[in-house]
Amino acid sequence: MSLFQLIATVMSLTAVFSYINYRYIKLPITIGVMLLSLVFSLMLVLLNQLGWDFQTKAEGILKQIEFDDTLMHGMLSFLLFAGALHVNINDLRKQKWVIGLLATLGVVTSTFLTGTATFYLLNFFGIEISYIYALVFGALISPTDPIAVLGILKIVGAPKTLETKIAGESLFNDGVGVVVFIVLLGIATSGAEVTTGQVVGLFATEAVGGIFYGLGLGYIGYWMLKSIDNYQVEVLITLGLVTGGYALAEVLHLSAPIAIVVAGLMIGNQGRLLAMSDNTRKRLDNFWELIDEILNAVLFLLIGLELIVLTFKGEYLIAGLIMIFVVLLSRLISIGTPIQILKRFRDFTPYVVTIMTWGGLRGGISVALALSLPDVPEREPILFITYCIVIFSILVQGLTIKRVLKLADKK
């Protein structure tokens, strides 16, 4: 199948499922599209059992798409930039200590809590997994997904300070989580001893380097936008900033997600305020909002379709269901501890820990990282369990977070 035929197939399915959802189901578009793609995937599996071999063809198409590469080295740059574009940097500054702690200490704590629980739980069920690969799983499942989180925040109407904490944490902790994942996977695949200094050095290069690179990228984009007044060219500048900036960050071994978030914050705040006319601002906002909506719908379609490539085993399903609650408990501890410490110095929204625990959605990034694992025995159970957690997170947590947010209105 050619590249055009692949794109045509994905876009056609996304359009059809979006229409069915809007016309009949009336769920948020991303959740509705994913639900329908899950049903579609289950139908293909069922037809395969009945002798209609559609599943093999579908698997072939999905292998051509390469979900992990498509998301991590393509769609993610656009979605992160679109999300960061509308986050108020002044609100973010007010919450910088909370966001910083949750995006670093919170991710690392959750990685080790989840990884340790995974090691003992999976081995208890007879699923052999080494401790280092259990930690790799902890790293890929601990960060909240900014794409899923920002998509839900648009429709639930969270209090402003709480929304800033959740959005800010999700925008930065995925970059930190990817760095932790790379470090742990490197240890797992090489088997070599890794010193604390090497880990700190890699983190500093990837994360801190990504921040400074993103600032430079954002300033260049700001300077170019300020020097002209033509919305077509200015939209192209932001496209070049996102694609070229992300690609170069990967070549330089810097955290491309963090760099694009920082650049997006600069363009969305200083750039929108000082470098754009009203006409350009409106056109740019409309363009990136449309890109965001389309790519989100496509991403959630692909998440649903990935069900086809999973290996089903009873022990995987039981472990996956239990791990949903283990991951939630790990998040509760990893964000609850720093927030309890910070409560001595500042006020927080009522029930902030409960709301941020339930609102910490997992999504495509976790699935992409799981799919990027090498062909080792641990890959199949990790991928299946990751999928269980992501599906629960988006369908159950995503659809009920609005009710949980009502807790904040009771005081």
C-alpha positions as CSV (number, residue, x, y, z in Angstrom):
1,M,0.0,0.0,0.0
2,S,1.4,3.4,-1.0
3,L,1.8,6.3,1.4
4,F,-1.1,8.1,-0.1
5,Q,-3.4,5.1,0.2
6,L,-2.3,4.7,3.9
7,I,-3.2,8.4,4.6
8,A,-6.4,8.0,2.7
9,T,-7.5,4.9,4.7
10,V,-6.7,6.5,8.1
11,M,-8.4,9.9,7.2
12,S,-11.5,8.2,5.7
13,L,-12.0,6.0,8.8
14,T,-11.4,9.1,11.1
15,A,-14.0,11.1,9.1
16,V,-16.6,8.2,9.2
17,F,-16.2,7.5,12.9
18,S,-16.3,11.3,13.7
19,Y,-19.5,11.6,11.8
20,I,-21.1,8.5,13.5
21,N,-20.0,9.8,16.9
22,Y,-21.3,13.4,16.3
23,R,-24.6,12.2,14.8
24,Y,-25.5,9.3,17.2
25,I,-23.1,8.8,20.2
26,K,-22.4,12.4,21.0
27,L,-19.2,11.8,23.1
28,P,-16.2,14.1,22.9
29,I,-14.8,13.6,19.5
30,T,-11.5,11.9,20.5
31,I,-13.1,9.5,22.9
32,G,-15.9,8.7,20.5
33,V,-13.5,8.0,17.6
34,M,-11.4,5.8,19.8
35,L,-14.4,3.9,21.1
36,L,-15.6,3.2,17.6
37,S,-12.2,2.2,16.4
38,L,-12.1,-0.3,19.3
39,V,-15.4,-1.8,18.3
40,F,-14.1,-1.9,14.7
41,S,-11.0,-3.7,15.8
42,L,-13.0,-6.2,17.8
43,M,-15.2,-6.9,14.8
44,L,-12.1,-7.6,12.7
45,V,-10.8,-10.0,15.3
46,L,-14.2,-11.7,15.5
47,L,-14.5,-12.0,11.7
48,N,-11.0,-13.6,11.7
49,Q,-12.2,-16.2,14.2
50,L,-15.1,-16.9,11.8
51,G,-12.8,-17.5,8.8
52,W,-12.8,-14.0,7.3
53,D,-9.2,-13.0,7.2
54,F,-9.5,-9.2,7.5
55,Q,-7.3,-9.0,10.6
56,T,-4.1,-10.0,8.8
57,K,-4.6,-7.2,6.2
58,A,-5.3,-4.7,9.0
59,E,-2.2,-5.8,10.8
60,G,-0.2,-5.3,7.6
61,I,-1.5,-1.8,7.3
62,L,-0.8,-1.0,11.0
63,K,2.8,-2.3,10.6
64,Q,3.3,0.1,7.7
65,I,2.0,3.0,9.8
66,E,4.4,2.2,12.6
67,F,2.5,3.9,15.4
68,D,5.5,4.7,17.7
69,D,7.4,6.4,14.9
70,T,4.4,8.2,13.5
71,L,3.5,9.7,16.9
72,M,6.9,10.3,18.5
73,H,8.7,11.6,15.3
74,G,5.7,13.2,13.6
75,M,2.4,14.0,15.2
76,L,3.7,14.8,18.7
77,S,5.5,18.0,17.6
78,F,2.3,19.5,16.2
79,L,0.2,18.5,19.1
80,L,2.6,19.8,21.8
81,F,3.0,23.1,20.0
82,A,-0.8,23.5,19.5
83,G,-1.3,22.7,23.2
84,A,1.4,25.0,24.5
85,L,0.2,27.9,22.2
86,H,-2.8,28.6,24.5
87,V,-1.2,28.1,27.9
88,N,-0.8,31.4,29.7
89,I,2.9,31.7,30.7
90,N,2.1,34.1,33.6
91,D,-0.2,31.5,35.1
92,L,2.5,28.9,34.6
93,R,5.1,31.0,36.4
94,K,2.8,31.2,39.5
95,Q,2.7,27.4,39.6
96,K,6.3,26.7,38.6
97,W,7.4,25.0,41.8
98,V,4.4,22.7,41.8
99,I,4.7,21.9,38.1
100,G,8.5,21.4,38.4
101,L,8.2,19.0,41.3
102,L,5.4,17.0,39.8
103,A,7.1,16.8,36.4
104,T,10.4,15.6,37.8
105,L,10.3,14.1,41.3
106,G,6.7,12.9,40.7
107,V,7.6,11.0,37.5
108,V,10.7,9.4,39.0
109,T,8.9,8.4,42.2
110,S,6.0,6.9,40.2
111,T,8.4,5.1,37.9
112,F,10.0,3.2,40.8
113,L,6.7,2.6,42.7
114,T,5.0,1.3,39.6
115,G,8.1,-0.7,38.4
116,T,8.6,-2.4,41.7
117,A,4.9,-3.4,42.0
118,T,4.9,-4.6,38.4
119,F,7.9,-6.8,39.0
120,Y,6.3,-8.7,42.0
121,L,2.8,-8.8,40.5
122,L,3.7,-10.1,37.1
123,N,6.1,-12.8,38.5
124,F,3.3,-13.8,40.9
125,F,1.0,-14.5,37.9
126,G,3.8,-16.5,36.2
127,I,4.7,-13.7,33.7
128,E,8.5,-13.5,33.8
129,I,9.9,-10.0,33.8
130,S,13.2,-8.7,34.9
131,Y,13.3,-5.8,37.4
132,I,14.9,-3.4,34.9
133,Y,12.1,-4.0,32.4
134,A,9.6,-3.5,35.1
135,L,11.2,-0.1,35.7
136,V,11.1,0.6,32.0
137,F,7.3,-0.1,32.1
138,G,7.1,2.3,35.1
139,A,8.8,5.0,33.1
140,L,6.6,4.7,30.1
141,I,3.3,4.6,32.0
142,S,4.1,7.2,34.7
143,P,4.0,10.5,32.7
144,T,0.5,11.8,31.9
145,D,-0.2,12.4,28.2
146,P,-0.5,16.1,27.3
147,I,-2.5,15.3,24.2
148,A,-5.2,13.4,26.2
149,V,-5.1,15.7,29.2
150,L,-5.4,19.0,27.2
151,G,-8.1,17.5,25.0
152,I,-10.2,16.7,28.1
153,L,-9.4,20.0,29.8
154,K,-11.0,21.9,26.9
155,I,-14.4,20.5,27.7
156,V,-14.5,20.0,31.5
157,G,-14.1,23.5,32.7
158,A,-11.6,23.1,35.6
159,P,-10.8,26.0,37.9
160,K,-8.0,28.1,36.4
161,T,-5.3,27.4,38.9
162,L,-6.0,23.7,38.8
163,E,-6.2,23.7,35.0
164,T,-2.7,25.3,34.9
165,K,-1.2,22.7,37.2
166,I,-2.7,19.8,35.3
167,A,-1.8,21.3,31.8
168,G,1.7,22.4,32.9
169,E,2.5,19.1,34.5
170,S,1.4,17.1,31.4
171,L,3.3,19.4,29.0
172,F,6.6,18.9,30.8
173,N,6.4,15.5,32.4
174,D,6.2,13.5,29.2
175,G,9.6,15.0,28.1
176,V,11.0,14.0,31.5
177,G,9.4,10.6,31.3
178,V,10.9,9.9,27.8
179,V,14.3,10.8,29.2
180,V,13.9,8.4,32.1
181,F,12.6,5.7,29.7
182,I,15.6,6.2,27.4
183,V,18.0,5.8,30.4
184,L,16.4,2.7,31.7
185,L,15.9,1.1,28.3
186,G,19.6,1.7,27.6
187,I,20.5,-0.1,30.8
188,A,18.1,-3.0,30.0
189,T,19.4,-3.5,26.4
190,S,23.1,-3.0,27.0
191,G,23.4,-4.7,30.4
192,A,26.3,-2.3,31.2
193,E,26.8,-0.6,34.6
194,V,25.5,3.0,34.5
195,T,26.7,5.5,37.0
196,T,24.7,8.2,38.7
197,G,26.9,10.8,37.0
198,Q,26.0,9.4,33.6
199,V,22.3,9.5,34.3
200,V,22.4,13.0,35.7
201,G,24.5,14.1,32.6
202,L,22.1,12.6,30.2
203,F,19.1,14.2,32.0
204,A,20.9,17.5,32.0
205,T,21.7,17.3,28.3
206,E,18.2,16.1,27.2
207,A,15.9,18.1,29.5
208,V,17.8,21.2,30.5
209,G,19.4,21.4,27.0
210,G,15.9,21.0,25.5
211,I,14.7,24.0,27.6
212,F,17.5,26.3,26.4
213,Y,17.2,25.1,22.8
214,G,13.4,25.7,23.0
215,L,14.0,29.3,24.2
216,G,16.4,29.9,21.3
217,L,14.0,28.4,18.9
218,G,11.1,30.5,20.2
219,Y,13.1,33.7,20.1
220,I,14.1,33.1,16.4
221,G,10.4,32.4,15.6
222,Y,9.4,35.5,17.5
223,W,11.9,37.7,15.7
224,M,10.8,36.4,12.3
225,L,7.1,36.9,13.1
226,K,7.7,40.4,14.4
227,S,9.5,41.5,11.3
228,I,6.6,40.9,8.9
229,D,2.8,41.2,8.7
230,N,1.5,38.4,6.4
231,Y,-0.5,35.6,8.0
232,Q,0.2,33.1,5.3
233,V,4.0,33.5,5.8
234,E,3.6,33.6,9.6
235,V,1.7,30.3,9.6
236,L,4.5,28.8,7.5
237,I,7.1,30.1,10.0
238,T,5.3,28.3,12.9
239,L,5.1,25.1,10.8
240,G,8.8,25.3,10.0
241,L,9.6,26.0,13.7
242,V,7.7,22.9,14.8
243,T,8.9,20.4,12.2
244,G,12.5,21.7,11.7
245,G,13.0,22.5,15.4
246,Y,11.8,19.1,16.5
247,A,13.9,17.2,13.9
248,L,17.1,19.2,14.8
249,A,16.5,18.6,18.5
250,E,16.5,14.9,17.9
251,V,19.7,15.1,15.9
252,L,21.3,17.1,18.7
253,H,20.1,14.5,21.3
254,L,18.0,17.1,23.2
255,S,14.5,16.6,24.5
256,A,12.5,17.5,21.4
257,P,9.1,17.5,23.3
258,I,10.4,19.9,26.0
259,A,11.9,22.1,23.3
260,I,8.7,22.4,21.3
261,V,6.7,23.1,24.5
262,V,9.0,25.9,25.5
263,A,9.0,27.4,21.9
264,G,5.2,27.1,21.8
265,L,4.9,28.9,25.1
266,M,7.0,31.8,23.8
267,I,5.1,32.1,20.5
268,G,1.8,31.7,22.2
269,N,2.5,34.5,24.8
270,Q,5.2,37.0,23.7
271,G,4.7,36.2,20.0
272,R,0.9,36.5,20.0
273,L,1.0,39.7,22.1
274,L,3.9,41.6,20.5
275,A,4.6,40.1,17.1
276,M,1.2,39.6,15.4
277,S,-1.6,41.7,14.1
278,D,-5.2,40.9,15.1
279,N,-5.8,39.3,11.7
280,T,-2.7,37.1,12.0
281,R,-3.5,36.1,15.6
282,K,-7.0,35.0,14.6
283,R,-5.8,33.1,11.5
284,L,-3.0,31.4,13.4
285,D,-5.2,30.3,16.3
286,N,-7.8,28.9,13.9
287,F,-5.1,27.0,11.9
288,W,-3.5,25.4,15.0
289,E,-6.8,24.6,16.6
290,L,-7.8,22.8,13.4
291,I,-4.5,20.9,13.3
292,D,-5.0,20.0,16.9
293,E,-8.5,18.6,16.4
294,I,-7.7,16.6,13.3
295,L,-4.5,15.0,14.6
296,N,-6.1,14.2,17.9
297,A,-8.9,12.4,16.2
298,V,-6.4,10.5,14.0
299,L,-4.3,9.6,17.0
300,F,-7.2,8.2,19.0
301,L,-8.3,6.2,16.0
302,L,-4.9,4.7,15.7
303,I,-4.9,3.9,19.5
304,G,-8.2,2.0,19.0
305,L,-6.9,0.1,16.0
306,E,-3.7,-1.0,17.8
307,L,-5.9,-3.5,19.6
308,I,-5.6,-5.7,16.5
309,V,-1.8,-6.3,17.1
310,L,-2.1,-7.3,20.8
311,T,-1.4,-10.8,22.1
312,F,-4.4,-11.9,24.2
313,K,-3.7,-14.1,27.3
314,G,-5.8,-14.5,30.4
315,E,-3.0,-13.8,32.8
316,Y,-2.2,-10.6,30.8
317,L,-5.7,-9.4,31.2
318,I,-5.9,-10.1,34.9
319,A,-2.5,-8.4,35.5
320,G,-3.6,-5.4,33.3
321,L,-6.8,-4.9,35.3
322,I,-4.9,-5.0,38.6
323,M,-2.2,-2.7,37.2
324,I,-4.8,0.0,36.5
325,F,-5.3,0.5,40.2
326,V,-1.5,0.1,41.0
327,V,-0.7,3.0,38.5
328,L,-3.4,5.1,40.0
329,L,-2.1,4.4,43.6
330,S,1.4,5.2,42.5
331,R,0.3,8.5,41.0
332,L,-1.7,9.3,44.2
333,I,1.5,8.8,46.3
334,S,3.9,10.5,43.8
335,I,1.9,13.7,43.5
336,G,0.3,13.7,47.0
337,T,3.6,13.7,48.8
338,P,5.1,16.9,47.2
339,I,1.8,18.6,47.3
340,Q,1.4,17.9,51.1
341,I,4.9,19.4,51.6
342,L,4.1,22.5,49.5
343,K,0.8,23.0,51.4
344,R,2.8,24.4,54.2
345,F,3.8,27.3,52.0
346,R,0.8,27.9,49.7
347,D,-2.9,27.3,49.2
348,F,-4.3,24.6,46.9
349,T,-7.7,23.9,45.4
350,P,-9.8,21.6,47.5
351,Y,-9.3,17.9,46.7
352,V,-6.4,18.8,44.4
353,V,-4.6,15.4,44.9
354,T,-7.7,13.4,44.1
355,I,-8.5,15.5,41.0
356,M,-5.0,15.4,39.7
357,T,-4.7,11.7,40.3
358,W,-7.9,10.9,38.4
359,G,-7.2,13.6,35.8
360,G,-3.7,12.2,35.0
361,L,-4.7,10.5,31.8
362,R,-2.4,8.2,29.9
363,G,-2.6,8.1,26.1
364,G,-0.7,7.6,22.8
365,I,2.7,8.4,24.2
366,S,2.7,5.4,26.5
367,V,1.5,3.1,23.7
368,A,4.1,4.5,21.4
369,L,6.9,3.9,23.9
370,A,5.7,0.3,24.6
371,L,5.6,-0.4,20.9
372,S,9.2,0.9,20.6
373,L,10.5,-1.8,22.9
374,P,12.9,-4.3,21.3
375,D,11.7,-7.9,20.6
376,V,12.3,-9.3,24.1
377,P,10.0,-11.6,26.1
378,E,8.8,-8.7,28.3
379,R,7.5,-6.8,25.3
380,E,4.2,-8.6,24.9
381,P,2.9,-8.3,28.5
382,I,4.2,-4.7,28.8
383,L,2.3,-3.7,25.6
384,F,-0.9,-5.5,26.6
385,I,-0.9,-4.0,30.2
386,T,-0.1,-0.5,28.8
387,Y,-3.0,-0.8,26.5
388,C,-5.4,-1.8,29.3
389,I,-4.3,1.2,31.4
390,V,-4.6,3.6,28.4
391,I,-8.0,2.4,27.4
392,F,-9.3,2.7,31.0
393,S,-7.7,6.1,31.4
394,I,-9.3,7.6,28.3
395,L,-12.7,6.0,28.4
396,V,-13.4,5.8,32.2
397,Q,-11.3,8.6,33.7
398,G,-11.8,10.9,30.7
399,L,-15.5,10.6,30.8
400,T,-15.9,10.9,34.6
401,I,-13.3,13.7,35.4
402,K,-16.0,16.3,35.1
403,R,-17.8,14.7,38.0
404,V,-14.7,14.5,40.0
405,L,-14.0,18.2,39.4
406,K,-17.2,19.1,41.1
407,L,-15.4,18.2,44.4
408,A,-13.5,21.4,43.9
409,D,-16.7,23.4,43.8
410,K,-17.9,22.1,47.2
411,K,-15.7,24.4,49.2
